[in-house]
Amino acid sequence: MIEYELLKIIWWVLVGVLLIGFALTDGFDMGSMAIMPFVGKNDEERRAAINTIAPHWDGNQVWFITAGGALFAAWPMVYATAFSGMYWALLLVLFALFLRPVGFDYRSKLENKKWRNSWDWGLCIGGAVPALVFGVAFGNMFLGVPFQLDETVRSTYTGSFFALLNPFALVCGIVSLSMLSAHGGAWLMLRTDGDLRARSAKATQIMGIVFLICFLVAGIWLYFGGIQGYTLVQPFDTNGVANPLAKQVITDANQGWMNNYSTYPITMIAPICAILGGFIVIAAAGKAKAGLSFLGTSLAIIGTILTAGFALFPFLMPSSIDAVSSLTMWDAVSSKNTLTVMTVAACIFVPLILCYTTWCYYKMWGVITKKHIQENSHSLY
């Protein structure tokens, strides 16, 4: 039987893997649509961009659904507090995502320039808004979320939607948006040709520069900007039952969120990976090297998510008004039996899903050309 403490660590890792999987797959869907109106100068180029993700976008979005389901099953208190407190932000993401399926299906139904252009901007919004909001949400985790737990462990959220849009969180939002836009641009470089590919390379390079600058600004701001970090006071029973109020938390100006990097130097590989990925994107996109650009954006995504995860560890949702109410991976978790059943299921189904997804990409790979769009005008998006 696996120890409860180990199960908690396993699910912290697995949820992180799901978030990375979502960013790597649905990330280029969102990113490519976010830049599509800018790199596609005519109807055929925009249709080519759309059809590079046509076979995959709905399957890729399942990573997001799975990550949400895993969050609910593994850390129900985090799920409840985040989804109720950030209700309007998540509703904004949901309505933006609505534009994707209807946009793909209806966009080319009418041969009307105004109709198609309107749906193109709808698809752009459907890609850009979620990417921005996800980054803003992560930024607010470092600042702390205004909620408090009462003696019955019920959460009360005291913030507002506009309070989430603070300067630091917006910088993190730009990090996310530029990172996924670069990823989408690299994807278009892989799957298109001609002028569309050349413009995608330029957009990828620009987004790579924006990402690198904002990532460094966010890191410097976090280190020198007086943002309080949270530290869990030891000893703490990591193998105990879930009780978020049975702990002590202290806040440290400047150094708090950097403590893990000094305690566990190996974690420095995450920000190094993100920065290296940014430089690779800028250099490779400048020479229109699609494969290397995609590798660079993938490294940047993995490094960025791991950077945030390692800095916050073991906190999942810090509270800005009551540090003790902060939710961690040790005390906001489901029961041992629940995690055990989930672990068995994950060991069976995650490899199957990865194999099936890989097979789908292998069978449906190819460059979407102008000729292909013309010859299949009535069957493609």
Residue pairs with C-beta under 8 A, 6 or more apart in sequence:
1 340
2 10
2 340
2 343
3 239
4 239
4 240
4 336
4 339
5 238
5 239
7 336
7 339
7 340
7 343
8 238
8 329
8 330
8 333
8 339
9 329
10 339
10 343
11 70
11 74
11 75
11 329
11 333
11 339
11 342
11 343
12 313
12 314
12 329
14 70
14 74
14 346
14 350
15 67
15 70
15 71
15 74
15 75
16 305
16 306
16 309
18 63
18 66
18 67
18 70
19 67
19 305
20 301
20 302
20 305
20 306
21 63
21 67
22 60
22 63
22 64
22 66
22 67
23 180
23 183
23 301
23 305
24 183
24 298
24 301
24 302
25 56
25 60
25 63
25 357
26 57
26 60
26 61
26 63
26 64
27 131
27 179
27 180
27 183
27 184
27 301
28 53
28 180
28 183
28 184
28 186
28 187
28 297
29 53
29 56
29 57
29 60
29 61
29 100
29 127
29 184
30 126
30 127
30 128
30 130
30 131
30 180
30 184
31 127
31 131
31 180
31 181
31 182
31 183
31 184
31 185
31 187
31 207
32 49
32 52
32 53
32 127
32 184
32 185
32 187
32 188
33 49
33 50
33 53
33 100
33 123
33 124
33 126
33 127
33 128
33 184
34 124
34 127
34 128
34 131
34 177
34 180
34 181
34 184
35 124
35 181
35 184
35 185
35 188
35 200
35 203
35 207
36 46
36 49
36 50
36 120
36 123
36 124
36 127
37 46
37 120
37 121
37 124
38 199
38 203
39 45
39 49
39 185
39 188
39 196
39 199
39 200
39 202
39 203
40 46
40 48
40 49
40 120
40 196
40 199
41 195
41 199
43 113
43 116
44 370
44 373
44 374
45 192
45 195
45 196
45 370
46 116
46 120
47 108
47 373
47 380
47 381
48 192
48 196
48 368
48 369
48 370
48 372
48 373
49 188
49 192
49 196
50 104
50 107
50 123
50 381
51 368
51 373
51 380
51 381
52 187
52 188
52 191
52 192
52 368
53 60
53 187
54 104
54 380
54 381
55 360
55 364
56 360
56 361
56 364
57 100
57 104
58 101
59 357
59 360
61 97
68 79
70 342
71 78
71 79
71 82
72 79
73 334
73 338
73 342
74 333
74 334
74 338
74 339
74 342
75 316
75 327
75 329
75 332
75 333
75 334
76 332
76 334
77 153
77 155
77 242
77 244
77 327
77 332
78 316
78 317
78 327
78 332
80 155
81 145
81 147
81 155
81 157
81 317
81 327
82 145
82 317
83 90
84 155
84 157
85 145
85 146
85 147
85 155
85 157
85 159
86 137
86 145
86 164
88 161
89 133
89 136
89 137
89 161
89 164
90 133
92 129
92 133
93 129
93 130
93 133
93 134
96 125
96 126
96 129
96 130
96 133
97 126
97 130
98 126
99 122
99 123
99 125
99 126
100 123
100 126
100 127
102 122
103 119
103 122
103 123
103 126
104 123
104 381
105 381
106 119
107 115
107 116
107 119
107 120
107 123
107 381
108 116
108 380
108 381
110 116
127 180
127 184
128 177
128 181
131 176
131 177
131 180
131 181
132 173
132 174
132 176
132 177
133 173
134 173
134 176
135 169
135 172
135 173
135 174
135 175
135 176
135 177
136 164
136 165
136 169
136 170
136 172
136 173
136 176
137 164
137 169
138 172
138 176
138 308
139 166
139 168
139 169
139 170
139 171
139 172
139 173
139 218
140 164
140 166
140 169
141 308
141 312
141 315
141 317
141 318
142 168
142 172
142 222
142 227
142 257
142 308
142 311
142 312
142 318
143 166
143 168
143 169
143 227
143 320
144 228
144 230
144 318
144 319
144 320
144 321
144 326
145 157
145 159
145 317
145 318
145 319
145 320
146 157
146 158
146 159
146 163
146 319
146 320
146 321
147 155
147 156
147 157
147 158
147 159
147 317
147 319
147 321
147 325
148 155
148 156
148 158
148 319
148 321
148 322
148 325
149 155
149 156
149 244
149 245
149 319
149 322
149 325
150 156
151 245
153 243
153 244
153 245
155 325
158 321
168 218
168 221
168 222
168 225
168 227
171 214
171 217
171 218
171 221
172 218
174 210
174 214
175 211
175 214
175 215
175 218
175 304
176 304
178 207
178 208
178 210
178 211
178 214
179 207
179 211
179 215
179 297
179 300
179 301
179 304
180 301
181 203
181 207
182 203
182 204
182 207
182 208
182 211
182 281
182 285
182 293
182 297
182 300
183 294
183 297
183 298
183 300
183 301
185 200
185 201
185 203
185 204
185 207
185 285
185 293
186 200
186 204
186 281
186 285
186 290
186 293
186 294
186 296
186 297
187 294
188 196
188 197
188 200
189 197
189 200
189 201
189 204
189 285
189 288
189 290
189 293
189 294
190 290
190 291
190 294
191 366
191 367
191 368
192 200
192 367
192 368
192 369
193 367
193 369
194 369
194 370
197 288
197 290
198 288
201 285
201 286
201 288
201 290
201 293
202 285
204 281
204 285
204 293
204 297
205 281
205 282
205 285
205 286
207 281
208 278
208 281
208 282
208 285
208 296
208 297
208 300
209 282
211 278
211 281
211 300
212 275
212 278
212 279
212 282
215 274
215 275
215 278
215 304
216 275
219 271
219 307
221 227
222 257
222 258
222 311
223 254
223 255
223 258
224 254
225 254
226 253
226 254
227 254
227 256
227 257
228 251
228 252
228 253
228 256
229 251
229 252
229 253
229 254
229 255
229 256
229 257
229 258
229 259
230 249
230 250
230 251
230 252
230 256
230 257
230 315
230 318
230 323
230 326
231 249
231 250
231 251
231 252
231 256
231 259
232 247
232 248
232 249
232 314
232 315
232 328
232 330
233 247
233 248
233 249
233 250
236 247
236 330
238 330
240 246
240 330
240 331
241 335
242 331
242 332
242 333
242 334
242 335
243 331
244 324
244 325
244 326
244 327
244 328
244 331
244 332
245 324
245 325
246 331
247 324
247 328
247 331
248 324
249 323
249 324
249 326
250 323
251 323
252 259
257 311
257 312
258 311
260 267
260 310
260 311
260 313
261 267
261 268
261 310
261 311
264 310
267 306
267 310
270 303
270 306
270 307
270 309
270 310
271 303
271 307
272 303
273 299
273 300
273 302
273 303
273 306
274 299
274 300
274 302
274 303
274 304
274 307
275 303
276 299
276 303
277 295
277 296
277 297
277 298
277 299
277 300
277 301
277 302
277 303
278 296
278 300
279 296
280 292
280 293
280 295
280 296
280 299
281 293
281 296
281 297
281 300
282 296
283 296
284 292
284 293
284 295
284 296
285 293
285 296
312 318
313 329
314 328
314 329
314 330
315 326
315 327
315 328
315 329
316 327
316 328
316 329
316 332
317 326
317 327
317 332
318 326
318 327
319 325
319 326
319 327
333 339
334 342
372 380
373 380
